[in-house]
Amino acid sequence: MFQADFMEEYNFLHYLERESLRHGQSPEWASGHPKEWHNWENMCLRPPTTATDGSERLRRSISSALSGDSKLLAVNYQDSRILIYDVDSKELRQELDGRGKLVFAPLPAQTSDEIVDKEAGATDRPPYTLISSVSDVGDSNTRTTKLIIWELDKRGRLLDDEEPVDASAFAKTAIQSIASRLEERHEWSKDFLAKSTLHADFEKALQRVAAIHRRRQYTIINDAALPEYSDSLFTSDGKRMLYIRKDGSEYKSPSVVVWDMRASEEILRLQGHTDAIVWASFSPDGQNIGTVSWDGTMRMHSATTGELIWVTPNSGGQSCTGSFTPDSRHVVWSCDRGTRLQVHDVLDGKLVSKFEKRFEGWCRSISWHPDGQHLALCCGLEVYVWHPFDGPNGSISQDFQLHEDNSRALTGVSEVKWIDDGRKLVVIVSDGSKFVWDAQLHSKELFKRPGGQEVAHSTGFYFISDEGRNMGDMYLSVDGDGIVRYWRVSCSAESWWDKKEEPAPKKQYPETGKYVKVVRPKQPVTEKAKGKKPFKKTKEGNDEATRDAWAERGAELWMT
């Protein structure tokens, strides 16, 4: 089956074969779900469909990144331009010359002195730092072996921007200045020049040189690339970064470089693998660096000295990805052609747990829950929530599977990840649909690609908290049709088995001990009192007989 036929026929809802059960019940659809992309067209970003040079934006693959404070979104459509958007206002703030994988450096907690310096404009730390690849000459077809470090201000604009060059106007002026000589000496007529590609070629050459000129103010790292998989390329304070050395030796003698962001220099180089390194990451505490390679091993290094701490035995085949627990005590990796999953102790490399099932394909996506006790993983048509510390093989608490048919090669789960502090699990399907499972409410949401819609590969899906925004919790979805959609977080639909809460009975007297009912012993009523007529207030209103009469009437009411 071809890709176009797959996109025409595939329907995620028809292919959801098995869902995880809780107390015998499948998850309920949240209110308004499932939803197709076109159901929410009024809350979206529509990036330009053409690049600045007028060419159609390539959409075979779309990469994106969200800043640590969820205020800026970076998007690249596999051409040579990166678009920076303000998430709240949806305003396009900047276009950058770059492409490929995008990563924002973390926003570390600032000291009081740094906050004062920032307010005074005296700090040398940029509010935002973005890493991307960049082509040698700004051509999207050129192999990228350079990284560029972009520094953006608090509005998402370049700290040192310059006036753009009008390449078309300069090309026209330049050609006009030489047209007469070309006609006199070489018989190049004006009609010939107009029909030629001279103007377009001149304009493109100017654009390339202008891009190089703009980049001169920013740090460019040669022979470098970001690893295909990584938990964290940065330490939590954003001071150090990891990248893969790409100087032609990455398959025979690969290495991972530790880069000092402030000094703009290499401080460590980690070697030892004998084939391409596909995963590299700092542990959350910044003390260790883990690497996984096609040579079938995982290595653990000291992030301070670069010293090798331990290395696993060869797993028997190419290995793919890994992930540290949030407390940095354990690490999981996908090994032996991605068919096995193992958890090791970070301290000594001891095998702690092994996923019992052997996968038929590659397990390329692993996501630890924030509690560090269980993780989500996907392989082919299946998704699991695994508790690796429940015995030597752990235990599975949740799972679901897509239906298998003749489109198996194109059908599958691309990525899984926890969002909203671990409350929800996002499952991104190969057709571009996004499925969200709420682990607390046991409900589900689906943002479905419309049938027949051809899309690019895109896994961008982010949770935007309402804190400080007053907009409600939102999902931000970078979809394969090139549109960025905002979706409001739904509430779970009420189920018939849900227990209705009944109001507590109101008590006549609050149990505070402050109010008491005083009961006097019952006294016999005299004949004189029984025969009294209703009391009428006298002018004085406070004579002794009056008070006695009312006291007797009151006592009589309490005792009856």
Number of C-alpha atoms within 10 A of each C-alpha: 10 8 12 12 12 17 20 13 12 19 17 23 12 9 15 14 13 13 15 17 14 11 5 7 10 14 19 18 20 22 15 12 16 14 14 14 18 12 11 13 14 9 13 16 18 13 16 12 15 12 15 13 13 8 10 12 20 18 19 13 17 25 21 22 22 24 18 13 11 16 16 23 22 24 25 27 25 20 24 25 22 22 19 25 24 17 19 11 8 16 12 18 15 18 19 20 22 29 26 27 19 20 21 23 25 20 16 12 10 11 9 9 9 15 14 13 14 16 9 9 9 11 14 10 13 15 16 23 21 18 22 23 24 29 21 15 17 23 16 18 11 12 12 22 20 20 23 22 21 23 20 19 14 12 16 22 19 19 16 11 12 9 6 10 12 12 20 17 11 15 20 15 13 13 15 13 11 10 16 15 12 15 14 10 8 9 12 14 13 14 8 12 16 10 9 11 11 15 21 15 12 17 19 18 16 18 21 16 13 16 18 16 11 16 19 9 13 12 15 19 20 16 15 21 24 27 20 13 20 21 20 21 25 25 21 18 13 17 15 23 20 26 22 25 25 19 13 11 12 17 17 11 15 21 23 27 20 24 20 16 17 11 10 13 14 15 14 17 16 23 17 12 24 17 20 21 28 20 26 30 26 28 27 19 12 18 14 23 27 26 29 30 24 22 21 23 25 29 21 24 21 17 20 13 13 18 14 17 15 17 18 15 10 14 17 12 16 21 30 29 28 28 28 28 23 17 12 19 15 20 23 26 26 26 29 20 19 23 21 21 23 18 25 19 15 23 14 11 18 13 16 18 20 19 19 14 10 12 17 12 14 19 27 23 22 26 23 25 21 17 12 18 14 20 23 24 22 28 23 23 21 17 24 19 22 21 21 23 16 13 11 14 18 17 16 17 13 16 17 17 20 22 18 15 9 8 16 13 10 16 21 22 26 21 23 27 22 24 19 14 10 15 14 21 21 22 24 23 24 22 28 27 23 24 18 20 21 22 15 9 15 18 20 25 24 22 21 22 25 19 15 14 15 17 21 18 18 26 24 21 22 20 22 24 17 11 9 7 10 8 12 12 16 17 17 20 22 25 23 24 18 23 17 22 22 21 20 16 16 17 15 19 15 13 9 7 6 7 8 8 6 6 6 6 6 7 7 6 11 10 9 7 7 7 9 10 6 6 9 9 8 11 10 7 12 9 8 7 11 10 8 10 7 9 10 8 10 9 7 6 10 10 11 8 9 14 11 11 14 13 11 15 16 11 16 14 8 12 11 6
